């Protein structure tokens, strides 16, 4: 038996013994077994209600607090992703979109935005009709960047907290798929037919739309929880061509 368990059993025995001793003294002094049994049964009845309150209220509050802590850690992982690769990927992806300026007009994050504004922008980014023009030279450059970030992206997939964020996991898989599609065509971009370029455009569109929505959701989280980080994110927003790190 472990020492911790031994102490638990010893403490339990002491408390039960103290309770029985108290009841025995009450019976000996007051000679009133009826009242002892009456209040003992009443206490047992209230015990079930106490257990119910603990399960329904306290347990739920603890579970919510634990979930909130896990989500905070996950948002740290998402923030790291954007710092190391995501922000640059969004800039590179926008270079492929013929209608990037239209998207930028819908998702130009402002300091006064509330939860509804962020939700509307994220939804708009996910359903936006991206017009991707698969330029061969830009695809080759994008492949080189993704190859350099491969080890970092793999380390993200190894993080168990990603199970709490299905959409971010889907984004990573979309980015990995795009990276593999490009890497297997290394040195072949000049020979690719239009049909194959359109296939790559579809893969790029999938990663672009998912990343844009998650970026907006992440900025919303920063505004609600870490205003000083939100200020920086809004100033370096890759979806805003006029964004500037300079505070004006």
Secondary structure, 3 states (H helix, E strand, C coil): CCHHHHHHHHHHHHHHHHHHHHHHHHHHHHCCHHHHHHHHHHHHHHHHHHHHHHHHHHHHHHHHHHHHHHHHHHHHHHHHHHHHHHHHHHHHHHCCECCHHHHHHHCCCCCCCCHHHHHHHHHHHHHCCCCECCCHHHHHHHHHHHHHCHHHHHHHHCCHHHHHCHHHHHHHHHHHHHHHHHHCCCCCHHHCCHHHHHHHHHHHHHHHHHHHHHHHHHHHHHHHHCHHHHHHHHHCCCCCCCCCCCCC
